[in-house]
Every structure is written in C-alpha cells, then in structure tokens.
Amino acid sequence: MNNNDLIKNLKLGFMGTPSFAVPILESLIEDNYYIDYVYTQSGRPAGRGMKSKNSIIYDVAKKNNIEVRVPKKLDDEEFSFLTERVVDIIIVAAYGLILPERILTIPKFGCLNVHGSLLPKWRGAAPIQRSIMAGDEKTGISFMVMEKGLDTGPVILQKEIKIGKKDNFLKIHDSLSSLAAETISKTVKEYIEGKLPIEKQNNAEATYADKIEKYETKINWNLTASEIRNLIYSISPKPGAWTITKEGKRLKILSASIQEIEGEEGVLLNNQFVGCGLKSLKIIEVQPEGKKIMLFDDYLRGKNFLTSERIFD
C-alpha cells in the first residue's frame, strides 16, 4: 500500500473492459490512488436468454464503491460528464472504444494508455495475437500518452518479455497484464513528476494488429508447419484454430510442435504427425466439437484413421 502524498492528492479516471484491465485497476486501488470513475463496456450476451452481463471491470469497480459508466458511445453527454468531473489523468487499458480527441485533452496530464506490444510494433486491436502469429520472440507493455491517431502517441515506458515456444495467447495475455499491474503505480507517479522521457514513435517502423477475423482461425494445411504452429498458439485456447476432419466435424487444435518430416497437407503420417505445406506438425492437444480438451493420442484412439490418409481438410 502506497502512502505517497502525491498519490493521495491525485484524482484518476479509469477506462477498461476485459480481464486484461482488472489487475491494473486493482493495483491502482491497492496503492491508494483515488479513482473518481470507471468507464467500461457492457459484457457480451451470455446464458440462455443471451442477456448482456456486466463486464468484469464493472464488478471490480462496484466492489470498491467506484462510480461506473457504461455508455455505448462517447457522445456529448459523456463529454459533459468528463468535463464536469475533471481528473488529473485517465488510465486506459483495453477499453474498446476510441476516445475522441476532445476527451483526450480534458485531464491535466492527458490519457495514459496501457498497450500490449512494444510500440510502434503492433498498433491496434489484437497486438498479442498478431505478435505470436508473426513468430515474434519478444513482446511487452507500452505506456503511451494518447493522441488522435491509433496508438501513435509518445511512449513514456516499455517493459519487455520473451515469447517462449510453448507460450500461447492466454499465457502472454496474463503475463503482460501482470507486468502492467506491477508497473502502473510507479509509472503514473513518475510521469506526473516529470521523471519519464516522452519519446515520439517512429511511424516508419509501425506495424498494425488488426482484429482477428473468423476466417483466419481455420487452419490452411498448405501453409508451412511454422505458420500453422504460430496460428495455433496465437489464438489458443480461445477462439482456437480449427480444422475439418474427414468425418466432416470441427476439431480445435490447441498445441503442436514442428517436425522436420515432410508429408502431404492434412495427411496423417507415422508417429501421429500431420503433413503441412512445408515440414509437419506433431499435434499435442485438441478439442472436438462439444467435448473437453484432450490429448491428440487419445483422440486418435477413438478413430479409424489410417496412416497416409488425409484426415484434415
């Protein structure tokens, strides 16, 4: 718990929605930052009635007696609210709505975004997935002062982590969220005190992390084993990379390793490898439609698939 006088006198706003933002908000609360309000989006429809549930951030804010606002858009009404309830700084972590330029200038110290990549690499909606998909060996957290462009603002601090060969989206997501939570309190304090360098991004080095589209999650066995492996880990466990079996059923593949053996695309090889456009994959974990995650070995025992047979489309 932090009793620093500067922190005690600061007034913060917070904007975030998914689980990635939760440890960050909780860290600020634990360190005695005064959070005047929290903005979040409504949760996705769930259950039999497909009713919208509160986001996880909504529940955290309510638990800590913080006012919560859930607007569908940041319109004139929200601009008026934010102008009346002016704070020193707004922390933004995976909020999900683009902040209009007129809102960015309301807080005395602007809006500080917590972004899951080493900017200017992977600006945009899906930085963690795109980083793993591209085969990057490292990623990290960037604390960025927001401006009008998409993740183009100056960076005040970056923290880096390695991406291991067995690290999937969930592992990196949780690691980055924890890293941001561990760093956020000191970062806000030192930024307000003017102790952090404000460095412009090199736009020439920028890459973009577009939202993952449904069509991208289907495995194309004509791709190289490396490309398919990277796809699998970039969206595992959810939504999951999938293929269609020879039985016409969908099968998610959640983990795999690259093998040097060559084979035809989607064909079952010796040692339960599957051929790709270049080299092959040893499938480790799968999830059949409507069933739990299981080892590929166990999945094959219940099938009559033959070696040298095309089992995946």
C-alpha positions in Angstrom: 0.0 0.0 0.0 1.4 3.4 -1.0 1.0 6.4 1.2 2.9 8.9 -1.0 1.5 12.4 -0.7 1.5 12.9 -4.5 -0.6 9.8 -5.0 -3.0 10.8 -2.2 -3.7 14.2 -3.9 -4.2 12.8 -7.5 -7.6 12.1 -9.0 -7.8 9.4 -11.7 -10.3 8.2 -14.2 -10.1 4.6 -15.5 -11.3 3.1 -18.7 -11.2 -0.7 -19.3 -13.3 -3.7 -20.1 -11.9 -7.2 -20.2 -9.8 -9.3 -17.8 -6.6 -7.8 -19.1 -7.5 -4.5 -17.3 -8.5 -6.0 -14.0 -5.1 -6.4 -12.3 -4.2 -2.8 -13.5 -7.2 -1.3 -11.8 -6.8 -3.4 -8.7 -3.2 -2.3 -8.4 -4.1 1.4 -8.6 -6.8 0.9 -5.9 -4.4 -1.1 -3.7 -1.8 1.7 -3.9 -4.3 4.3 -2.7 -4.9 6.1 -5.9 -8.3 7.9 -5.9 -10.3 6.6 -8.8 -13.1 9.1 -9.4 -15.0 7.0 -12.0 -14.6 3.9 -14.2 -15.8 3.6 -17.8 -16.4 0.2 -19.2 -18.3 -1.6 -22.0 -21.2 -3.9 -21.2 -20.2 -7.6 -21.2 -21.1 -9.9 -24.1 -24.5 -11.6 -24.1 -24.4 -14.9 -22.3 -26.7 -17.6 -20.9 -30.0 -19.0 -22.3 -31.6 -15.6 -22.7 -28.4 -14.1 -24.2 -28.6 -11.1 -21.9 -25.8 -8.7 -21.6 -23.8 -9.2 -18.4 -21.7 -6.7 -16.7 -18.0 -6.6 -17.6 -15.5 -7.9 -15.1 -14.2 -4.3 -14.6 -17.8 -3.2 -13.7 -17.9 -5.7 -10.9 -14.4 -4.7 -9.6 -15.4 -1.0 -9.6 -18.7 -1.6 -7.8 -17.0 -3.8 -5.2 -14.8 -0.8 -4.5 -17.6 1.7 -4.5 -16.4 3.5 -7.6 -19.0 5.1 -9.9 -19.3 3.2 -13.2 -20.5 4.4 -16.5 -21.3 2.1 -19.4 -22.1 4.3 -22.5 -22.5 2.8 -25.9 -20.6 5.8 -27.3 -18.6 8.7 -26.0 -21.1 11.4 -27.1 -21.9 14.9 -25.9 -23.4 13.6 -22.7 -20.2 11.9 -21.7 -18.1 14.8 -22.8 -20.1 17.0 -20.4 -19.7 14.5 -17.6 -16.0 14.2 -18.1 -15.6 18.0 -18.3 -17.5 18.4 -15.0 -15.7 15.6 -13.2 -12.2 16.6 -14.5 -9.4 14.4 -13.2 -5.6 14.7 -13.3 -5.2 11.7 -15.6 -7.3 8.9 -17.2 -5.8 5.4 -17.4 -7.0 3.4 -20.4 -6.5 -0.4 -20.6 -8.3 -2.3 -23.3 -11.4 -0.2 -23.1 -12.7 -1.0 -26.5 -14.0 2.4 -27.7 -11.9 5.1 -29.4 -11.6 8.2 -27.4 -12.5 11.4 -29.3 -9.7 14.0 -29.4 -11.7 16.5 -27.3 -11.8 14.0 -24.4 -8.1 13.3 -24.6 -7.3 16.9 -23.6 -9.6 17.1 -20.6 -7.3 15.6 -17.9 -4.4 17.8 -16.8 -1.9 15.2 -17.7 -3.9 13.6 -20.6 -4.8 10.0 -21.1 -2.3 7.2 -20.5 -2.9 4.0 -22.5 -1.6 0.6 -21.4 -0.9 -1.2 -24.7 0.1 -4.9 -25.1 3.0 -4.6 -27.5 6.4 -2.8 -27.9 5.1 0.2 -29.9 5.4 1.2 -32.7 5.1 -2.5 -33.5 1.6 -3.9 -33.4 -0.6 -0.9 -33.1 -4.3 -1.8 -33.0 -6.8 -4.2 -31.6 -5.0 -7.6 -31.4 -1.4 -7.0 -30.6 -0.8 -10.1 -28.6 -2.3 -12.4 -31.1 -0.6 -10.8 -34.1 2.8 -10.9 -32.3 2.6 -14.6 -31.7 1.2 -15.2 -35.2 4.2 -13.4 -36.7 6.6 -15.6 -34.7 8.0 -12.7 -32.7 10.5 -13.8 -30.0 9.5 -10.9 -27.6 6.7 -8.5 -26.8 5.9 -6.3 -23.9 3.9 -3.4 -22.5 4.0 0.2 -23.7 2.7 3.1 -21.6 1.7 5.7 -24.1 0.3 9.2 -23.9 -2.8 9.1 -26.1 -3.3 11.4 -29.1 -5.7 11.4 -32.1 -4.1 8.6 -34.1 -4.4 4.9 -33.4 -1.8 4.0 -30.8 0.5 6.7 -32.3 1.2 8.8 -29.1 4.5 9.2 -27.4 5.8 6.3 -25.3 7.0 7.0 -21.7 7.9 3.5 -20.7 8.2 0.0 -22.1 8.6 -3.4 -20.3 9.7 -6.4 -22.3 9.1 -10.2 -22.0 10.1 -13.2 -24.1 7.7 -15.3 -26.0 8.5 -18.9 -25.4 7.9 -21.7 -28.0 5.1 -23.1 -25.8 3.6 -19.7 -24.8 0.1 -19.3 -26.2 -2.2 -16.2 -26.2 -3.6 -16.8 -22.7 -0.1 -17.2 -21.2 1.3 -14.0 -22.8 -2.0 -12.1 -22.1 -1.8 -12.9 -18.4 1.9 -12.2 -18.2 1.5 -8.8 -19.8 -1.5 -7.9 -17.6 0.5 -8.8 -14.5 3.5 -6.9 -15.7 1.4 -3.8 -16.4 -0.2 -4.1 -12.9 3.2 -4.3 -11.2 4.4 -1.3 -13.1 1.4 1.0 -13.4 1.5 2.8 -10.0 5.2 3.8 -10.2 4.7 4.8 -13.9 1.8 7.1 -13.1 3.7 8.7 -10.2 6.9 9.2 -12.2 5.1 10.5 -15.2 3.2 13.1 -13.2 6.5 14.1 -11.5 8.1 14.6 -15.0 10.7 11.8 -14.4 10.0 9.8 -17.5 11.2 10.6 -21.0 8.4 11.3 -23.5 9.6 9.7 -26.8 7.8 10.0 -30.1 7.2 6.8 -32.0 9.0 6.1 -35.3 6.0 5.8 -37.7 8.2 4.2 -40.3 8.6 1.2 -38.1 4.9 0.8 -37.3 3.0 -2.4 -37.9 -0.7 -3.0 -37.3 -2.6 -5.6 -35.4 -6.0 -5.9 -37.0 -8.8 -7.7 -35.2 -8.7 -11.4 -35.7 -11.4 -12.4 -38.2 -13.3 -15.7 -38.1 -12.0 -16.8 -41.4 -8.4 -16.5 -40.1 -9.0 -19.1 -37.4 -9.4 -22.0 -39.9 -6.2 -23.9 -40.5 -4.9 -24.0 -44.1 -2.7 -27.1 -44.3 -1.0 -25.7 -47.4 0.9 -23.3 -45.1 4.2 -24.2 -43.5 4.3 -26.0 -40.2 5.8 -22.9 -38.7 3.0 -20.7 -39.9 0.3 -23.1 -38.7 2.0 -23.6 -35.3 2.1 -19.8 -34.8 -1.6 -19.5 -35.7 -2.5 -22.3 -33.2 -0.6 -20.6 -30.3 -1.8 -17.1 -31.2 -5.4 -17.9 -30.6 -5.2 -20.7 -28.0 -7.3 -21.5 -26.1 -9.9 -19.1 -27.4 -11.2 -18.8 -30.0 -8.9 -21.6 -31.1 -7.5 -22.6 -34.5 -9.6 -25.3 -36.1 -9.8 -27.8 -39.0 -12.5 -30.0 -40.5 -11.9 -33.8 -40.1 -12.6 -36.4 -42.7 -15.8 -37.1 -40.8 -16.9 -33.5 -41.5 -16.6 -32.4 -37.9 -14.8 -29.4 -36.5 -11.7 -30.0 -34.4 -9.8 -27.3 -32.5 -6.1 -27.7 -32.3 -4.7 -26.1 -29.1 -1.0 -27.0 -29.1 1.5 -28.6 -31.5 5.2 -28.8 -32.3 7.1 -28.5 -35.6 8.7 -31.7 -37.1 11.3 -31.9 -39.8 9.5 -34.7 -41.6 7.8 -33.8 -44.9 4.3 -35.0 -45.8 1.2 -34.2 -47.8 -1.0 -31.5 -46.4 -3.5 -32.7 -43.8 -2.3 -36.3 -44.1 -1.6 -38.5 -41.1 2.0 -39.6 -41.0 3.9 -42.1 -38.9 4.2 -41.2 -35.2 0.9 -39.3 -35.5 2.4 -36.4 -37.2 0.3 -34.4 -39.8 1.7 -33.1 -43.0 1.8 -29.4 -43.9 2.9 -27.3 -46.9 6.5 -27.5 -45.5 7.5 -29.9 -42.8 4.9 -31.4 -40.5 3.3 -30.9 -37.1 3.1 -33.1 -34.0 -0.4 -32.4 -32.7 -0.5 -32.4 -28.9 -3.9 -31.1 -27.6 -7.2 -30.9 -29.4 -10.8 -30.2 -28.6 -13.5 -32.0 -30.6 -16.9 -30.3 -31.1 -18.9 -30.3 -27.8 -16.2 -32.1 -25.9 -13.4 -31.3 -23.4 -9.7 -30.7 -24.3 -7.8 -34.0 -24.8 -4.5 -35.3 -26.0 -4.3 -36.0 -29.7 -3.2 -39.5 -28.9 -6.4 -40.1 -27.0 -8.5 -38.5 -29.8 -7.0 -40.8 -32.4 -7.6 -44.0 -30.4 -11.3 -43.4 -30.9 -11.0 -43.1 -34.6 -10.3 -45.4 -37.6 -7.9 -43.0 -39.3 -5.1 -44.7 -41.2 -1.5 -43.7 -41.7 -1.1 -41.9 -45.1 -4.8 -41.0 -45.1 -5.9 -37.3 -45.4 -7.7 -36.8 -42.1 -7.9 -32.9 -42.1 -9.3 -30.7 -44.8 
